[in-house]
């Protein structure tokens, strides 16, 4: 894995965000030359700022500005692109649907259209969401062939983005030097997340302010996974596209096994084991609709990428609470602690003889 990424030009869009900052740290460990494209640092505090990574270029721009993105990608001539930049919040999609659709759809169009003009080989892993699926509240996990859709603006934007990716691939990339893969990930938690209206950062903020946490739906079920899980999947997909054409243009779910589908209340009860002062109350006045039941079938990733999740539910919570505990103790140690969590995660994958880690 290091031999493939070392000294290669890797663009990460959304590099200042939660997943983007962790992926940047992991790519830095692998020796990549990092280039970041993001609108801004969206949160305070910021995991990205704690890491203080050495980017070749740290570019702050609206990803939907196609002419500027075209010039940036042409100037960099990347070997890999991980496209994570997005407006990721369901709640915000209701208050600002125009920005949500513009960022999530046209931002992806900007990346794809720039790649269309690129003459060199490049591997692009484009991240959408498990919410791309038309949620019918079914018990089985959604697989990659299920119908796309979305009732809320965020989900709708992600479903529409998938159609854009498919069209570009069929029209321009089937027989080109650009290889495209799509990752759909379940709900991600972990240290370093400070976004509003997400369960873990909201819980941590409630502890800091000594206020009760307000939750929307304690019985909502999600495929909770630690942030390193889907990132390992994205890396496995990039490696596969680099070494083979078989999965070019394919879509993959990345999520935990079905036994890791727990409710919001399950998450909070586990958090309370580490943070005993955590208290919460249900706000029944929330006026926008969210899916109650959501899970993923990740058998395709296991079959074709030899990837499956490493951590169980308790380990996922443990990794998360330990990160925030370290943050409360010593913010200056967060970079080293984050590095240690990536290394421990890889060692655990090796110990459990997961096949994707053989490439590490």
C-alpha positions as CSV (number, residue, x, y, z in Angstrom):
1,X,0.0,0.0,0.0
2,X,2.8,2.4,0.9
3,X,4.6,1.6,-2.3
4,X,1.5,2.6,-4.3
5,X,0.8,5.9,-2.5
6,X,4.3,7.0,-1.6
7,X,5.3,10.2,-3.5
8,X,2.1,10.1,-5.5
9,X,0.0,13.2,-5.9
10,X,-3.2,12.6,-3.9
11,X,-6.1,15.2,-4.0
12,X,-8.6,14.9,-1.1
13,X,-11.6,17.1,-1.5
14,X,-13.3,18.0,1.8
15,X,-9.9,17.5,3.5
16,X,-10.7,19.8,6.4
17,X,-13.8,17.8,7.4
18,X,-14.2,14.9,9.8
19,X,-13.5,12.0,7.4
20,X,-11.3,14.1,5.2
21,X,-8.9,15.0,8.0
22,X,-8.5,11.3,9.0
23,X,-7.9,10.3,5.4
24,X,-5.3,13.0,5.1
25,X,-3.5,11.8,8.1
26,X,-3.6,8.2,6.8
27,X,-2.3,9.2,3.3
28,X,0.4,11.2,5.1
29,X,1.4,8.1,6.9
30,X,1.7,6.3,3.5
31,X,4.0,9.0,2.1
32,X,1.6,10.6,-0.3
33,X,2.1,14.2,-1.6
34,X,-1.1,15.8,-0.3
35,X,-3.3,18.3,-2.0
36,X,-6.5,19.5,-0.3
37,X,-9.6,21.2,-1.7
38,X,-12.2,22.4,0.7
39,X,-14.6,25.4,1.1
40,X,-13.3,26.2,4.6
41,X,-12.6,24.7,8.0
42,X,-16.2,24.1,9.0
43,X,-16.0,23.5,12.7
44,X,-14.4,24.8,15.8
45,X,-12.6,22.9,17.2
46,X,-11.1,21.3,14.1
47,X,-9.5,17.9,13.9
48,X,-7.8,19.1,10.7
49,X,-6.1,22.0,12.5
50,X,-4.9,19.8,15.4
51,X,-3.2,17.5,12.8
52,X,-1.1,20.4,11.3
53,X,-0.3,18.3,8.2
54,X,2.1,19.4,5.4
55,X,0.0,19.8,2.3
56,X,1.6,20.7,-1.0
57,X,-1.4,22.9,-1.6
58,X,-4.2,23.6,0.8
59,X,-6.9,25.2,-1.4
60,X,-10.1,26.8,-0.1
61,X,-12.7,27.1,-2.8
62,X,-16.3,26.2,-3.5
63,X,-16.1,22.7,-5.1
64,X,-18.9,23.6,-7.5
65,X,-16.8,26.4,-9.2
66,X,-16.1,24.3,-12.2
67,X,-13.6,26.5,-14.1
68,X,-11.4,27.0,-11.0
69,X,-11.6,23.3,-10.2
70,X,-10.7,22.5,-13.8
71,X,-7.5,24.6,-13.6
72,X,-6.5,23.2,-10.2
73,X,-6.7,19.6,-11.3
74,X,-5.0,20.3,-14.6
75,X,-2.2,22.1,-12.8
76,X,-1.7,19.3,-10.1
77,X,-2.0,16.4,-12.5
78,X,-3.1,14.0,-9.7
79,X,-2.5,10.3,-9.4
80,X,-5.4,9.8,-7.1
81,X,-8.5,11.8,-6.1
82,X,-10.7,11.0,-3.1
83,X,-13.8,13.2,-3.5
84,X,-15.4,13.7,-0.1
85,X,-16.4,17.3,-0.2
86,X,-20.1,17.6,0.5
87,X,-22.8,19.3,2.5
88,X,-23.4,16.2,4.7
89,X,-26.2,17.2,7.1
90,X,-29.9,16.2,6.7
91,X,-31.0,19.1,8.9
92,X,-29.1,21.7,7.0
93,X,-30.4,20.3,3.7
94,X,-33.8,21.5,4.8
95,X,-32.7,25.0,5.8
96,X,-30.4,25.4,2.7
97,X,-31.5,23.0,0.0
98,X,-29.9,25.1,-2.8
99,X,-26.4,25.0,-1.3
100,X,-26.9,21.2,-0.6
101,X,-27.9,20.4,-4.2
102,X,-25.2,22.7,-5.6
103,X,-22.4,21.4,-3.5
104,X,-23.3,17.7,-3.7
105,X,-24.3,17.5,-7.3
106,X,-22.4,20.2,-9.1
107,X,-19.4,19.8,-6.9
108,X,-19.1,16.2,-8.2
109,X,-19.8,17.4,-11.8
110,X,-16.8,19.8,-11.4
111,X,-14.5,16.9,-10.4
112,X,-15.8,14.5,-13.1
113,X,-15.6,17.1,-15.9
114,X,-12.0,18.0,-14.9
115,X,-11.1,14.3,-15.0
116,X,-12.6,14.1,-18.4
117,X,-10.0,16.5,-19.7
118,X,-7.1,14.9,-17.8
119,X,-4.6,13.1,-20.1
120,X,-2.7,11.0,-17.6
121,X,-3.9,8.0,-15.6
122,X,-5.8,8.9,-12.4
123,X,-7.8,6.9,-9.9
124,X,-10.9,8.6,-8.5
125,X,-12.8,7.3,-5.5
126,X,-16.0,9.3,-5.2
127,X,-17.9,9.2,-1.9
128,X,-21.7,9.4,-1.8
129,X,-23.8,8.0,1.0
130,X,-25.9,5.1,2.2
131,X,-28.7,7.7,2.0
132,X,-28.5,7.5,-1.8
133,X,-30.9,4.6,-1.5
134,X,-34.7,5.2,-1.5
135,X,-35.3,4.2,2.1
136,X,-38.3,1.9,2.4
137,X,-37.7,1.0,6.1
138,X,-36.9,-2.6,5.1
139,X,-35.1,-5.0,7.5
140,X,-32.6,-6.4,5.0
141,X,-29.5,-4.3,4.2
142,X,-29.6,-2.3,1.0
143,X,-27.3,-3.6,-1.7
144,X,-25.8,-1.8,-4.6
145,X,-28.5,-2.7,-7.0
146,X,-31.4,-1.2,-4.9
147,X,-33.3,1.8,-6.1
148,X,-31.9,5.2,-5.5
149,X,-33.9,8.1,-4.2
150,X,-34.3,10.3,-1.2
151,X,-37.2,12.2,0.4
152,X,-35.1,14.8,2.1
153,X,-32.9,17.3,0.1
154,X,-29.6,15.7,1.4
155,X,-30.7,12.2,0.4
156,X,-32.1,13.4,-2.9
157,X,-28.8,15.2,-3.7
158,X,-26.8,12.1,-3.1
159,X,-29.2,9.9,-5.2
160,X,-28.9,12.4,-8.0
161,X,-25.1,12.5,-7.7
162,X,-25.1,8.8,-8.3
163,X,-26.9,9.3,-11.6
164,X,-24.4,11.9,-12.6
165,X,-21.4,9.6,-11.9
166,X,-23.0,6.8,-13.9
167,X,-23.6,9.1,-16.9
168,X,-20.1,10.4,-16.9
169,X,-18.6,7.0,-16.5
170,X,-20.7,5.5,-19.4
171,X,-20.0,8.5,-21.6
172,X,-16.3,9.3,-20.9
173,X,-14.5,6.8,-18.7
174,X,-15.3,3.3,-19.7
175,X,-12.2,3.0,-21.9
176,X,-10.1,5.9,-20.7
177,X,-7.1,6.3,-18.5
178,X,-9.4,7.5,-15.7
179,X,-10.7,4.8,-13.4
180,X,-13.8,5.6,-11.2
181,X,-15.1,3.9,-8.1
182,X,-18.0,4.9,-5.8
183,X,-18.2,4.4,-2.1
184,X,-21.5,4.5,-0.1
185,X,-20.8,4.5,3.6
186,X,-23.0,4.1,6.6
187,X,-23.2,6.5,9.6
188,X,-19.7,7.3,10.7
189,X,-18.6,8.2,14.3
190,X,-15.2,8.7,15.9
191,X,-12.9,11.2,17.5
192,X,-12.5,14.6,15.9
193,X,-16.1,15.1,14.7
194,X,-17.5,18.5,15.7
195,X,-20.3,18.9,13.2
196,X,-23.7,20.1,14.4
197,X,-26.7,17.8,14.6
198,X,-24.6,14.6,14.8
199,X,-25.0,12.4,17.8
200,X,-21.4,12.1,19.1
201,X,-20.3,15.7,18.7
202,X,-23.6,16.9,20.1
203,X,-23.1,14.6,23.2
204,X,-19.5,15.9,23.7
205,X,-20.7,19.5,23.4
206,X,-23.4,18.9,26.0
207,X,-20.8,17.6,28.4
208,X,-18.6,20.7,27.9
209,X,-21.6,23.0,28.4
210,X,-23.1,20.9,31.2
211,X,-26.5,20.9,29.4
212,X,-28.7,18.0,28.6
213,X,-28.3,16.6,25.1
214,X,-31.4,17.1,22.9
215,X,-32.0,14.1,20.6
216,X,-34.5,13.6,17.8
217,X,-35.2,9.9,17.6
218,X,-33.8,7.5,20.2
219,X,-35.0,4.5,18.3
220,X,-33.5,5.3,15.0
221,X,-31.3,2.5,13.8
222,X,-28.1,3.2,11.8
223,X,-25.1,1.2,10.5
224,X,-22.8,2.9,13.0
225,X,-19.1,2.5,12.2
226,X,-15.8,4.1,13.2
227,X,-14.4,6.6,10.8
228,X,-11.4,4.4,10.0
229,X,-13.7,1.6,8.6
230,X,-15.0,3.3,5.5
231,X,-11.6,5.0,5.0
232,X,-10.0,1.6,4.8
233,X,-12.7,0.7,2.3
234,X,-12.0,3.7,0.1
235,X,-8.2,2.9,0.2
236,X,-8.9,-0.7,-0.7
237,X,-11.1,0.4,-3.6
238,X,-8.3,2.8,-4.8
239,X,-5.8,0.0,-4.7
240,X,-8.1,-2.3,-6.6
241,X,-8.6,0.3,-9.3
242,X,-4.9,0.9,-9.5
243,X,-4.1,-2.8,-10.1
244,X,-7.1,-4.0,-12.1
245,X,-9.8,-2.8,-14.5
246,X,-12.4,-5.3,-13.3
247,X,-14.2,-3.0,-10.8
248,X,-13.9,0.2,-12.8
249,X,-17.1,2.1,-12.6
250,X,-18.5,0.0,-9.8
251,X,-20.2,1.0,-6.6
252,X,-19.5,-0.4,-3.2
253,X,-21.2,-0.2,0.2
254,X,-18.9,0.2,3.2
255,X,-20.4,-0.5,6.6
256,X,-20.5,-2.8,9.6
257,X,-22.0,-6.2,9.7
258,X,-25.7,-6.3,10.4
259,X,-25.2,-7.1,14.0
260,X,-23.7,-3.6,14.4
261,X,-27.0,-1.9,13.6
262,X,-27.8,-0.2,16.9
263,X,-30.1,2.6,17.9
264,X,-29.3,6.2,18.9
265,X,-30.2,5.2,22.5
266,X,-27.7,2.3,22.4
267,X,-25.0,4.7,21.4
268,X,-25.8,7.0,24.3
269,X,-25.9,4.3,26.9
270,X,-22.5,3.1,25.8
271,X,-21.1,6.7,25.9
272,X,-22.5,7.1,29.4
273,X,-20.2,4.3,30.6
274,X,-17.3,6.6,29.9
275,X,-18.9,10.0,30.4
276,X,-21.2,9.4,33.5
277,X,-22.5,13.0,33.4
278,X,-24.1,12.6,30.0
279,X,-27.8,13.2,30.1
280,X,-30.3,13.5,27.3
281,X,-33.9,14.4,26.5
282,X,-36.1,13.7,23.4
283,X,-37.3,16.7,21.5
284,X,-40.6,15.8,19.9
285,X,-40.9,19.1,18.1
286,X,-38.3,18.4,15.4
287,X,-40.2,19.2,12.2
288,X,-38.3,17.3,9.5
289,X,-38.4,13.6,8.7
290,X,-35.5,11.2,8.9
291,X,-35.3,7.5,8.1
292,X,-35.9,5.3,11.2
293,X,-34.4,2.0,9.9
294,X,-31.3,1.9,7.7
295,X,-28.7,-0.8,7.1
296,X,-26.3,-1.9,4.4
297,X,-25.4,-5.2,2.7
298,X,-21.6,-5.0,2.2
299,X,-21.1,-8.5,0.7
300,X,-20.0,-7.0,-2.6
301,X,-17.0,-5.3,-1.0
302,X,-16.1,-8.5,0.8
303,X,-16.3,-10.5,-2.4
304,X,-14.5,-8.2,-4.9
305,X,-12.3,-6.0,-2.6
306,X,-11.7,-8.6,0.2
307,X,-12.8,-5.8,2.5
308,X,-15.0,-6.1,5.6
309,X,-15.2,-4.0,8.8
310,X,-12.7,-4.6,11.6
311,X,-14.3,-3.3,14.8
312,X,-17.4,-4.4,16.6
313,X,-19.8,-2.0,18.2
314,X,-18.1,-1.9,21.6
315,X,-14.7,-1.3,20.0
316,X,-16.2,1.4,17.8
317,X,-17.5,3.2,20.9
318,X,-14.2,2.6,22.8
319,X,-12.1,4.1,20.0
320,X,-14.4,7.1,20.0
321,X,-14.6,7.7,23.7
322,X,-10.8,7.3,24.2
323,X,-10.2,10.0,21.5
324,X,-12.4,12.5,23.2
325,X,-11.0,11.6,26.7
326,X,-7.5,12.3,25.3
327,X,-8.8,15.6,23.8
328,X,-10.1,16.7,27.2
329,X,-6.8,15.8,28.9
330,X,-4.3,17.2,26.4
331,X,-5.3,18.8,23.1
332,X,-1.6,19.0,22.0
333,X,-1.3,15.2,21.9
334,X,-4.2,14.7,19.5
335,X,-2.1,14.3,16.4
336,X,0.0,11.5,17.9
337,X,-3.1,9.9,19.5
338,X,-4.9,9.9,16.1
339,X,-1.8,8.4,14.5
340,X,-1.8,5.7,17.2
341,X,-5.4,4.8,16.5
342,X,-4.8,4.3,12.8
343,X,-1.8,2.1,13.6
344,X,-3.7,0.1,16.3
345,X,-6.6,-0.3,13.8
346,X,-4.3,-1.8,11.2
347,X,-2.7,-4.1,13.7
348,X,-6.1,-5.3,14.8
349,X,-7.0,-6.0,11.2
350,X,-3.8,-8.0,10.8
351,X,-4.5,-9.9,14.0
352,X,-8.0,-10.8,12.7
353,X,-6.5,-11.8,9.4
354,X,-8.7,-9.5,7.3
355,X,-7.6,-9.8,3.7
356,X,-7.6,-6.1,2.8
357,X,-4.8,-5.4,5.3
358,X,-2.5,-7.8,3.4
359,X,-1.9,-4.9,1.0
360,X,-0.7,-2.6,3.8
